[in-house]
Amino acid sequence: MDAIVTRSRSFANPLHAILLAFPVALFPAALLADLAYLETAEIQWANFASWLIAGADLFAGIVLASALLAFFFGRARHARTRGIFYLVLVFAMFVVGVVNAFQHARDGWHSVQTAGLLMSVACTILAFAAAFIAYSTITYTEDRA
C-alpha cells in the first residue's frame, strides 16, 4: 500500500492563530511555574502560575468563541470533522483551565500538589493538541489501488 501525502489549508484564520498562541504559551509557562514551586516552595511561583492560568483562560475563552463562530459561519466546509474535533479540544482546554484556576486559587501548597499539577499538564497537552489540529496542513491517505 502506498500513502499519498497532500497539503491542505488550515481552517483557522490568522487572527485566530494569534489568539491561540496565548494559551499555547501561557499554559506551559504555568506548568513550569508549578514545577518551580514544587522545587523551591517559594509562594511567588504559585502566584505566578495562578496569573498565567488566568491569562490563558481569558484567551482560551476568546479562542473558543472564535472557533464557534468560524465553525458555524465560516467557509471551510471541507474541514467539518477536524473542526468538530478542534472545538472539543478547545472546549476541554477552557473547562480544565477554569477548574485549574479554581484549584490554584486555593491556599499555597494545596493549590499545586497533585490535582493542580495534573491539570496544568492536561491544559498544556490540550493547548498543544489544539494548535496542532488547527494548523497542521499535512494529511495522509492510503492508496488502495
C-alpha positions in Angstrom: 0.0 0.0 0.0 1.2 3.4 -0.9 0.5 6.5 1.1 -0.4 9.8 -0.5 0.6 13.0 1.2 -1.4 16.0 0.5 -1.3 19.6 1.8 -4.5 21.2 2.8 -5.1 24.7 4.0 -5.6 25.2 7.7 -9.2 26.1 8.6 -8.4 28.9 11.0 -7.6 32.5 10.1 -4.5 34.5 11.1 -6.3 36.4 13.9 -7.3 33.0 15.4 -3.7 31.9 15.3 -2.6 35.0 17.3 -5.3 34.3 19.9 -4.4 30.6 20.1 -0.8 31.5 20.6 -1.5 32.9 24.1 -2.9 29.6 25.7 -0.2 27.7 23.9 2.4 29.8 25.6 0.8 30.6 28.9 -0.3 27.0 29.9 3.2 25.6 29.6 4.6 28.6 31.4 2.1 27.9 34.2 3.3 24.3 34.3 6.9 25.4 34.6 5.9 27.8 37.4 4.1 24.9 39.2 7.3 22.8 38.9 9.4 25.6 40.2 7.0 26.0 43.2 7.3 22.3 43.9 11.1 22.5 43.9 11.5 25.7 45.9 8.3 26.1 47.9 8.5 29.9 47.2 4.9 31.1 47.2 5.5 33.6 44.4 5.8 30.7 41.9 2.3 29.6 42.8 1.0 33.2 42.5 2.7 33.5 39.1 1.2 30.2 38.0 -2.3 31.5 39.0 -1.9 34.6 36.9 -0.6 32.7 33.9 -3.5 30.3 34.1 -6.0 33.2 34.4 -4.5 34.8 31.3 -4.5 31.6 29.4 -8.2 31.1 30.3 -9.1 34.5 29.2 -7.6 33.9 25.7 -8.9 30.3 25.7 -12.4 31.7 26.1 -11.9 34.1 23.2 -10.4 31.3 21.1 -13.5 29.1 21.9 -15.8 31.9 20.9 -13.8 32.5 17.7 -13.8 28.8 16.9 -17.5 28.5 17.4 -18.1 31.5 15.0 -15.7 30.0 12.4 -17.4 26.6 12.7 -20.9 27.8 12.2 -20.4 30.8 9.9 -17.0 30.0 8.2 -16.4 29.0 4.7 -14.3 25.9 5.4 -17.0 23.2 4.9 -14.3 20.7 3.9 -12.8 20.7 7.4 -16.0 19.9 9.3 -14.7 16.8 11.0 -11.5 18.4 12.0 -13.4 21.5 13.1 -15.6 19.4 15.5 -12.5 17.7 17.0 -10.9 21.1 17.3 -13.9 22.6 19.1 -14.0 19.7 21.5 -10.3 20.2 22.3 -10.6 23.9 22.8 -13.7 23.4 25.0 -11.9 20.9 27.1 -8.9 23.2 27.3 -11.1 26.0 28.5 -13.0 23.9 31.1 -9.9 22.2 32.5 -8.2 25.6 32.6 -11.1 27.2 34.6 -11.1 24.3 37.1 -7.3 24.6 37.2 -7.7 28.3 38.0 -10.0 27.4 40.9 -7.5 24.8 42.1 -4.7 27.4 42.0 -6.8 29.9 44.0 -6.5 27.6 47.0 -4.1 28.1 49.8 -0.4 27.7 48.9 0.8 24.1 48.9 -2.7 22.7 48.4 -3.0 24.6 45.1 -0.2 22.8 43.3 0.1 19.4 44.9 -1.4 16.6 42.7 -4.5 18.0 41.2 -3.1 21.4 40.3 0.0 19.9 38.6 -2.0 17.3 36.7 -4.5 19.9 35.5 -1.6 22.1 34.3 -0.2 19.1 32.4 -3.6 18.4 30.9 -4.0 22.1 29.9 -0.6 22.1 28.3 -1.3 18.9 26.3 -4.7 20.2 25.2 -3.3 23.5 24.1 -0.6 21.8 22.0 -3.1 19.4 20.5 -5.5 22.2 19.6 -2.7 24.1 17.9 -1.6 21.0 16.0 -5.1 20.2 14.8 -5.8 23.8 13.8 -2.6 24.4 11.9 -1.4 21.1 10.7 -1.5 21.0 6.9 -0.4 17.5 6.0 -2.9 14.7 5.6 -2.2 11.1 4.8 -4.5 8.9 2.7 -4.0 5.4 1.7 -3.9 4.4 -2.0 -5.9 1.3 -2.4 -5.1 0.7 -6.0 
